[in-house]
Amino acid sequence: MASPLASSVCPGCGTAFRCGMAAGDAECWCVKLPHVMPVPAANATPSRDAAAASCYCPVCLQQKLIADATSRLPAHD
């Protein structure tokens, strides 16, 4: 069983959080959200792979999803 401890640090806000992929879980909480950005490979670790730093905490990822959805809205004249 995987530890509930934080396994990643958000590059957006610096908060420590649990990334299921980095922690070795079968699935991460983020898979239930729309996929709008790449996620690190299952075997990525922050010390070995810079892509692992692309995991955002739940709050920052939600903000990014909202910003992405807002940017896709048609402009109002």
C-alpha positions as CSV (number, residue, x, y, z in Angstrom):
1,M,0.0,0.0,0.0
2,A,1.3,3.4,-1.0
3,S,2.1,6.1,1.7
4,P,-0.4,9.0,2.1
5,L,2.6,11.3,2.4
6,A,3.3,14.1,-0.1
7,S,5.3,12.9,-3.1
8,S,5.6,16.0,-5.2
9,V,6.0,19.8,-4.9
10,C,3.8,22.0,-7.1
11,P,5.7,24.2,-9.5
12,G,2.9,26.7,-9.4
13,C,2.6,27.4,-5.7
14,G,5.3,25.3,-4.0
15,T,2.8,23.2,-2.0
16,A,3.7,19.6,-1.2
17,F,1.0,17.2,-2.4
18,R,0.5,13.6,-3.3
19,C,1.0,12.7,-6.9
20,G,-0.2,9.1,-7.3
21,M,2.1,8.6,-10.3
22,A,5.2,9.8,-8.5
23,A,4.2,7.8,-5.4
24,G,3.9,4.6,-7.5
25,D,0.1,4.3,-7.2
26,A,-1.9,2.5,-9.8
27,E,-3.7,5.8,-10.5
28,C,-3.6,9.5,-9.5
29,W,-6.4,11.8,-8.5
30,C,-5.7,13.9,-11.6
31,V,-6.9,11.2,-14.0
32,K,-10.5,12.1,-13.2
33,L,-9.9,15.6,-14.6
34,P,-9.8,16.7,-18.2
35,H,-6.4,16.0,-19.8
36,V,-5.1,19.4,-21.0
37,M,-1.4,19.0,-20.3
38,P,1.1,16.2,-20.4
39,V,1.8,14.3,-17.2
40,P,5.1,12.7,-16.2
41,A,5.8,9.1,-17.1
42,A,4.9,6.5,-14.5
43,N,8.6,5.9,-13.8
44,A,9.6,9.6,-13.6
45,T,11.2,11.0,-10.5
46,P,12.0,14.6,-9.7
47,S,15.7,13.9,-9.3
48,R,15.9,11.9,-12.6
49,D,13.4,13.5,-14.9
50,A,12.5,17.2,-15.3
51,A,9.1,16.2,-16.7
52,A,8.2,15.0,-13.2
53,A,8.1,18.7,-12.1
54,S,5.1,19.3,-14.4
55,C,2.7,17.9,-11.8
56,Y,0.5,20.6,-10.3
57,C,-1.3,20.4,-7.0
58,P,-5.1,20.0,-7.1
59,V,-5.7,23.8,-6.6
60,C,-3.3,24.9,-9.3
61,L,-4.4,22.3,-11.8
62,Q,-8.0,23.3,-11.3
63,Q,-7.0,26.9,-11.9
64,K,-5.1,25.9,-15.1
65,L,-8.2,23.9,-16.3
66,I,-10.4,27.0,-15.7
67,A,-7.9,29.3,-17.5
68,D,-7.7,26.9,-20.4
69,A,-11.5,26.6,-20.7
70,T,-11.9,30.4,-20.5
71,S,-9.2,30.9,-23.2
72,R,-11.2,28.7,-25.5
73,L,-14.4,30.8,-25.2
74,P,-15.3,33.0,-28.2
75,A,-14.4,36.7,-27.8
76,H,-17.4,39.0,-27.1
77,D,-17.6,42.1,-29.3
